[in-house]
């Protein structure tokens, strides 16, 4: 793995913009407005990457559409975290043979984390001849060049070399919403959890310069953003590769001091690097949401060591206790893996007891999925799938009861919420803690802050009414 970070120069980026101009001229000559469809799988970082792809495509003259049928360019931006996600991508990729048969000029690309796996690119070359290009996350900044090569040469393009992790500032973005903005503050990961493929496909940690992040935040605020979510595989280690001494807590404070009525969220936090300074900073600034996603993965110290998580049960619980002490209303969510290789019934019970002790607002729960190329995929795994499923169901039962209890405690309270959309006959909003609220109202309220009195609750969401002024 190449671990050197490369900063893409303005000259290199200008060469990509020149390709955009050539592609736009190519379509203008045909008196056609081309269409492009981008489908995103996986995490919020992939969503942010897709916004850049749409930005490039728009600069190339494409209209962004909502389906692959009839599109001149189709991009699948993929996730490699779990086997099920990969198989879903391959299924959808195979189905695109039909759209290309009906629209022979369609160009199909696969990118994202799956594209960083050699086994995937080999499979595409051999079994998916209708795919025109594959490029890894390290080559996203070169997409106009890749697309131009396909259009001009009508030859498949594979940009999948083990390039150094790069940072490219200035790629245009077409965001899904002006109300909410994803802002990447860093890329890659240095932790090498034994079950995780991310460091192998996204590279080592590299932080954007704080001034570039602040400039982007100012821009999205000026464009109407009421919520900014800072993204990184491990935001808590931000700045370790930079000179100047600014850490993640410092960056949070700097963003919170920008003018405007907005809320800051972030993900994901690794417990290893979650500090008291971070929690104190969250508590100090009203613009920082009192919401924390802090994946614990297992309640067993032995399993955590086997996962290479660099903390144990005791230290995790200590951090949670401190965070709650300085932010009494903290909304806490987490990830947990059931059935890690070698997990015993007693160790699973430790996970249940941790959940019951912490009282999470919500959990993202997963049954262990071995990823080829990771150490955990080679570990002995004697527990039958049926037993893992039983444990998973038990864990969900415990957490669902806790979530329902916490949500019921909201009934009667009035909360300031950001109205962000509509779901059938109800508006949707989010509390500061990220809880979903449905309430009756007009579309004119979308994009505004509203005080909502909670009148009902389920395991998954809240219902309410606008508070009387």
RASUL-V425663 format. One record per residue. RES is the residue in three letters. SS is DSSP state (@ for helix, = for strand, . for the rest). D_FIRST is the distance of its C-alpha to the first C-alpha in whole Angstrom. Layout:
# RASUL-V425663
{{RES | SS | D_FIRST} {RES | SS | D_FIRST}}
This chain:
# RASUL-V425663
{{UNK | . | 0} {UNK | . | 4} {UNK | . | 6} {UNK | . | 9} {UNK | . | 12} {UNK | = | 14} {UNK | = | 18} {UNK | . | 19} {UNK | . | 22} {UNK | @ | 26} {UNK | @ | 26} {UNK | @ | 23} {UNK | @ | 24} {UNK | @ | 28} {UNK | @ | 27} {UNK | @ | 26} {UNK | @ | 29} {UNK | @ | 31} {UNK | @ | 29} {UNK | @ | 31} {UNK | @ | 34} {UNK | @ | 34} {UNK | @ | 33} {UNK | @ | 36} {UNK | @ | 38} {UNK | @ | 38} {UNK | @ | 39} {UNK | @ | 42} {UNK | @ | 43} {UNK | . | 43} {UNK | . | 45} {UNK | . | 43} {UNK | . | 41} {UNK | . | 38} {UNK | = | 36} {UNK | = | 33} {UNK | = | 32} {UNK | = | 29} {UNK | = | 28} {UNK | = | 26} {UNK | . | 24} {UNK | . | 23} {UNK | . | 23} {UNK | @ | 24} {UNK | @ | 21} {UNK | @ | 21} {UNK | @ | 25} {UNK | @ | 24} {UNK | @ | 22} {UNK | @ | 25} {UNK | @ | 27} {UNK | @ | 25} {UNK | @ | 25} {UNK | @ | 29} {UNK | @ | 29} {UNK | @ | 28} {UNK | @ | 30} {UNK | @ | 33} {UNK | @ | 33} {UNK | . | 33} {UNK | . | 36} {UNK | . | 35} {UNK | = | 37} {UNK | = | 35} {UNK | . | 37} {UNK | . | 36} {UNK | . | 36} {UNK | . | 34} {UNK | . | 38} {UNK | . | 39} {UNK | . | 36} {UNK | . | 35} {UNK | = | 31} {UNK | = | 29} {UNK | = | 26} {UNK | = | 25} {UNK | = | 22} {UNK | = | 21} {UNK | . | 19} {UNK | . | 17} {UNK | . | 19} {UNK | . | 21} {UNK | @ | 22} {UNK | @ | 26} {UNK | @ | 24} {UNK | @ | 22} {UNK | @ | 25} {UNK | @ | 27} {UNK | @ | 25} {UNK | @ | 26} {UNK | @ | 29} {UNK | @ | 30} {UNK | @ | 28} {UNK | @ | 30} {UNK | @ | 33} {UNK | @ | 32} {UNK | @ | 34} {UNK | @ | 37} {UNK | @ | 37} {UNK | @ | 35} {UNK | @ | 38} {UNK | @ | 41} {UNK | . | 39} {UNK | . | 38} {UNK | . | 36} {UNK | . | 34} {UNK | = | 30} {UNK | = | 28} {UNK | = | 24} {UNK | = | 21} {UNK | = | 19} {UNK | = | 17} {UNK | . | 15} {UNK | @ | 16} {UNK | @ | 15} {UNK | @ | 11} {UNK | . | 12} {UNK | @ | 13} {UNK | @ | 16} {UNK | @ | 17} {UNK | @ | 17} {UNK | @ | 18} {UNK | @ | 21} {UNK | @ | 22} {UNK | @ | 22} {UNK | @ | 25} {UNK | @ | 27} {UNK | . | 27} {UNK | . | 28} {UNK | . | 30} {UNK | . | 26} {UNK | . | 26} {UNK | = | 22} {UNK | = | 19} {UNK | = | 17} {UNK | . | 14} {UNK | @ | 14} {UNK | @ | 12} {UNK | @ | 15} {UNK | @ | 18} {UNK | @ | 19} {UNK | @ | 20} {UNK | @ | 22} {UNK | @ | 25} {UNK | @ | 24} {UNK | @ | 23} {UNK | @ | 26} {UNK | @ | 28} {UNK | @ | 27} {UNK | @ | 28} {UNK | @ | 31} {UNK | @ | 32} {UNK | @ | 31} {UNK | . | 31} {UNK | . | 28} {UNK | . | 25} {UNK | = | 22} {UNK | = | 18} {UNK | = | 16} {UNK | . | 13} {UNK | . | 10} {UNK | . | 7} {UNK | . | 8} {UNK | . | 8} {UNK | . | 10} {UNK | = | 13} {UNK | = | 17} {UNK | . | 20} {UNK | . | 23} {UNK | . | 26} {UNK | . | 25} {UNK | . | 29} {UNK | . | 29} {UNK | . | 31} {UNK | . | 32} {UNK | . | 33} {UNK | . | 36} {UNK | . | 37} {UNK | . | 38} {UNK | = | 35} {UNK | = | 32} {UNK | = | 28} {UNK | = | 26} {UNK | = | 23} {UNK | . | 22} {UNK | = | 18} {UNK | = | 15} {UNK | . | 12} {UNK | . | 13} {UNK | . | 12} {UNK | . | 14} {UNK | . | 13} {UNK | . | 16} {UNK | . | 16} {UNK | . | 18} {UNK | . | 15} {UNK | . | 13} {UNK | @ | 12} {UNK | @ | 9} {UNK | @ | 7} {UNK | @ | 9} {UNK | @ | 10} {UNK | . | 8} {UNK | . | 9} {UNK | . | 13} {UNK | = | 15} {UNK | = | 18} {UNK | . | 21} {UNK | . | 24} {UNK | @ | 27} {UNK | @ | 29} {UNK | @ | 27} {UNK | @ | 27} {UNK | @ | 31} {UNK | @ | 32} {UNK | @ | 30} {UNK | @ | 32} {UNK | @ | 35} {UNK | @ | 35} {UNK | @ | 35} {UNK | @ | 38} {UNK | @ | 40} {UNK | . | 39} {UNK | . | 40} {UNK | . | 38} {UNK | . | 39} {UNK | = | 36} {UNK | = | 32} {UNK | = | 29} {UNK | = | 27} {UNK | = | 23} {UNK | . | 20} {UNK | . | 18} {UNK | . | 19} {UNK | @ | 22} {UNK | @ | 23} {UNK | @ | 20} {UNK | . | 21} {UNK | . | 22} {UNK | . | 20} {UNK | . | 18} {UNK | . | 21} {UNK | . | 24} {UNK | . | 27} {UNK | . | 27} {UNK | . | 27} {UNK | . | 26} {UNK | @ | 26} {UNK | @ | 30} {UNK | @ | 31} {UNK | @ | 29} {UNK | @ | 31} {UNK | @ | 34} {UNK | @ | 34} {UNK | @ | 34} {UNK | @ | 36} {UNK | . | 39} {UNK | . | 38} {UNK | . | 42} {UNK | . | 42} {UNK | . | 43} {UNK | . | 39} {UNK | = | 37} {UNK | = | 34} {UNK | = | 32} {UNK | = | 28} {UNK | = | 25} {UNK | . | 23} {UNK | = | 24} {UNK | = | 23} {UNK | @ | 25} {UNK | @ | 23} {UNK | @ | 24} {UNK | . | 27} {UNK | . | 30} {UNK | @ | 33} {UNK | @ | 33} {UNK | @ | 31} {UNK | @ | 34} {UNK | @ | 37} {UNK | @ | 35} {UNK | @ | 36} {UNK | @ | 39} {UNK | @ | 40} {UNK | . | 40} {UNK | . | 41} {UNK | . | 39} {UNK | = | 36} {UNK | . | 37} {UNK | . | 37} {UNK | = | 35} {UNK | = | 32} {UNK | = | 29} {UNK | = | 28} {UNK | = | 26} {UNK | . | 27} {UNK | = | 26} {UNK | . | 28} {UNK | . | 32} {UNK | . | 31} {UNK | @ | 30} {UNK | @ | 29} {UNK | @ | 27} {UNK | @ | 25} {UNK | @ | 24} {UNK | @ | 23} {UNK | . | 21} {UNK | . | 19} {UNK | . | 21} {UNK | . | 22} {UNK | . | 26} {UNK | . | 29} {UNK | @ | 31} {UNK | @ | 34} {UNK | @ | 31} {UNK | @ | 31} {UNK | @ | 34} {UNK | @ | 35} {UNK | @ | 33} {UNK | @ | 35} {UNK | @ | 38} {UNK | @ | 38} {UNK | @ | 36} {UNK | @ | 39} {UNK | @ | 42} {UNK | @ | 41} {UNK | . | 41} {UNK | . | 43} {UNK | . | 43} {UNK | . | 39} {UNK | = | 38} {UNK | = | 35} {UNK | = | 33} {UNK | = | 30} {UNK | = | 27} {UNK | = | 28} {UNK | = | 27} {UNK | = | 30} {UNK | . | 29} {UNK | . | 26} {UNK | . | 26} {UNK | . | 29} {UNK | . | 30} {UNK | . | 34} {UNK | @ | 37} {UNK | @ | 37} {UNK | @ | 34} {UNK | @ | 34} {UNK | @ | 38} {UNK | @ | 36} {UNK | @ | 34} {UNK | @ | 37} {UNK | @ | 39} {UNK | @ | 36} {UNK | @ | 37} {UNK | @ | 40} {UNK | @ | 40} {UNK | @ | 38} {UNK | . | 40} {UNK | . | 37} {UNK | . | 38} {UNK | = | 36} {UNK | = | 33} {UNK | = | 30} {UNK | = | 30} {UNK | = | 28} {UNK | = | 28} {UNK | . | 25} {UNK | . | 23} {UNK | . | 21} {UNK | . | 17} {UNK | . | 16} {UNK | . | 13} {UNK | . | 14} {UNK | @ | 16} {UNK | @ | 19} {UNK | @ | 19} {UNK | @ | 20} {UNK | . | 22} {UNK | . | 26} {UNK | . | 28} {UNK | . | 31} {UNK | . | 33} {UNK | . | 34} {UNK | @ | 33} {UNK | @ | 37} {UNK | @ | 37} {UNK | @ | 33} {UNK | @ | 35} {UNK | @ | 38} {UNK | @ | 36} {UNK | @ | 35} {UNK | @ | 38} {UNK | @ | 40} {UNK | @ | 37} {UNK | @ | 38} {UNK | @ | 41} {UNK | @ | 41} {UNK | @ | 39} {UNK | @ | 41} {UNK | @ | 44} {UNK | @ | 43} {UNK | @ | 42} {UNK | @ | 45} {UNK | @ | 47} {UNK | @ | 45} {UNK | @ | 45} {UNK | @ | 49} {UNK | . | 49} {UNK | . | 49} {UNK | . | 52} {UNK | . | 54} {UNK | . | 52} {UNK | = | 52} {UNK | = | 48} {UNK | = | 47} {UNK | = | 45} {UNK | = | 43} {UNK | = | 44} {UNK | = | 41} {UNK | = | 43} {UNK | = | 45} {UNK | = | 45} {UNK | . | 48} {UNK | . | 51} {UNK | = | 49} {UNK | = | 47} {UNK | = | 44} {UNK | = | 43} {UNK | = | 41} {UNK | = | 42} {UNK | . | 40} {UNK | . | 38} {UNK | . | 37} {UNK | . | 40} {UNK | = | 41} {UNK | = | 45} {UNK | = | 47} {UNK | = | 50} {UNK | . | 53} {UNK | . | 53} {UNK | . | 53} {UNK | @ | 50} {UNK | @ | 51} {UNK | @ | 50} {UNK | . | 46} {UNK | . | 44} {UNK | . | 46} {UNK | = | 46} {UNK | = | 49} {UNK | = | 51} {UNK | = | 51} {UNK | = | 53} {UNK | = | 51} {UNK | = | 54} {UNK | = | 52} {UNK | = | 49} {UNK | . | 47} {UNK | . | 43} {UNK | . | 41} {UNK | . | 43} {UNK | = | 46} {UNK | = | 49} {UNK | = | 51} {UNK | = | 54} {UNK | = | 54} {UNK | . | 56} {UNK | . | 59} {UNK | . | 59}}
